[in-house]
Amino acid sequence: MSRNIAIRVFGVYLVALAIVIAVQFSVELLYESAPITSLQVWFVLDWFSLAGFVICVVMNFLYMRSCKHGDSGTWEKLASSIAFYISIALALAFLHNFVGNLAGGKDDLLFWKFINVVQIPLFAATGFRLINSK
């Protein structure tokens, strides 16, 4: 019972984070002259995203493993594998840019945009799947 609650909490976290990232991505240029810059907001969101990627990779791995050994159809096996490998690839890209940012701004802004665009549906889809899991 508590495992199901934890999985649903992880799902809510991923969906909420996807919404926050989508809003930040959409409105970041509107408050550039404010005391808080968009880069400062992204830096805080990156720490939450780091936790989100850990959750996403682990949960998509467990999903893929359960589909390969169960009575799942071919489509579900394919979807679980795609979700896992996209999670791994995006997590590696995120870590590369995140560590580069921590090491003194050696990150690529265009690469961040790609990561954020793919991260939003990945987190949302994984989160909704976790929320609706039995």
C-alpha positions in Angstrom: 0.0 0.0 0.0 2.7 2.5 0.9 4.6 1.6 -2.2 1.6 2.6 -4.4 1.4 5.9 -2.5 5.1 6.6 -3.1 4.8 5.7 -6.8 1.8 8.1 -7.1 3.7 10.8 -5.2 6.6 10.4 -7.7 4.1 10.7 -10.5 2.6 13.9 -9.1 6.1 15.3 -8.7 7.0 14.6 -12.3 3.8 16.1 -13.6 4.1 19.2 -11.5 7.7 19.6 -12.5 6.8 19.2 -16.2 4.2 22.0 -15.8 6.6 24.3 -14.0 9.3 23.7 -16.6 6.8 24.4 -19.4 5.6 27.6 -17.8 9.2 28.7 -17.2 10.2 27.9 -20.7 7.2 29.9 -22.1 7.5 33.0 -19.9 11.2 33.3 -19.2 11.8 36.2 -21.6 9.0 38.3 -20.0 10.8 39.0 -16.8 14.4 39.5 -17.9 14.6 43.0 -16.2 13.3 41.7 -12.9 15.6 41.3 -9.9 15.5 37.5 -10.4 16.8 36.5 -13.8 15.6 33.5 -15.8 19.1 31.8 -15.4 18.7 31.9 -11.6 15.3 30.3 -11.9 16.7 27.6 -14.3 19.5 26.9 -11.8 17.0 26.2 -9.1 14.8 24.1 -11.4 17.8 22.1 -12.5 18.2 20.7 -9.0 14.6 19.6 -9.1 15.1 18.2 -12.6 18.0 16.2 -11.4 15.7 14.4 -8.9 13.1 14.1 -11.6 15.6 12.4 -14.0 16.5 9.9 -11.3 12.9 9.1 -10.7 12.1 8.9 -14.4 15.0 6.6 -15.2 14.3 4.2 -12.3 10.6 4.1 -12.9 10.9 3.6 -16.7 13.5 0.9 -16.1 11.1 -0.9 -13.8 8.3 -0.4 -16.3 10.4 -1.8 -19.1 11.5 -4.8 -17.0 7.9 -5.6 -16.0 6.7 -5.4 -19.6 9.5 -7.8 -20.9 8.6 -10.5 -18.4 4.9 -10.1 -18.3 2.1 -10.9 -20.7 2.3 -7.4 -22.2 1.6 -6.9 -25.9 4.3 -5.9 -28.4 3.2 -2.3 -28.3 3.6 -2.0 -24.6 7.0 -3.7 -24.7 8.1 -1.2 -27.4 6.7 1.8 -25.6 8.4 0.9 -22.3 11.7 0.4 -24.1 11.4 3.7 -25.9 10.5 5.5 -22.6 13.5 4.0 -20.8 16.1 4.7 -23.5 14.8 8.3 -24.0 15.0 8.7 -20.2 18.7 7.5 -20.2 19.7 9.6 -23.2 18.1 12.8 -21.9 19.4 12.2 -18.4 23.0 11.9 -19.8 22.5 15.1 -21.9 21.1 16.9 -18.9 24.0 15.7 -16.7 26.5 16.9 -19.3 25.1 20.4 -19.4 24.3 20.5 -15.7 27.9 19.7 -14.7 29.2 22.1 -17.3 27.0 24.8 -15.8 28.3 24.0 -12.3 31.9 24.1 -13.6 31.7 27.7 -14.6 29.3 28.1 -17.4 30.6 25.5 -19.9 27.1 24.5 -20.9 25.4 25.1 -24.2 22.2 27.2 -24.2 20.8 25.7 -27.3 21.3 22.2 -25.9 19.4 23.3 -22.7 16.5 24.3 -25.0 16.4 20.8 -26.6 16.6 19.1 -23.2 13.7 21.2 -21.8 11.5 20.6 -24.8 11.9 16.8 -24.6 11.9 16.8 -20.8 8.4 18.2 -20.5 6.5 15.4 -22.3 8.8 12.7 -20.9 8.2 13.8 -17.3 4.5 14.3 -18.0 4.0 10.9 -19.6 6.0 9.1 -17.0 4.2 11.0 -14.2 0.7 10.2 -15.6 1.6 6.6 -16.0 2.8 6.4 -12.4 -0.3 8.2 -11.1 -2.6 5.8 -13.0 -0.7 2.7 -12.0 -2.4 0.0 -10.1 
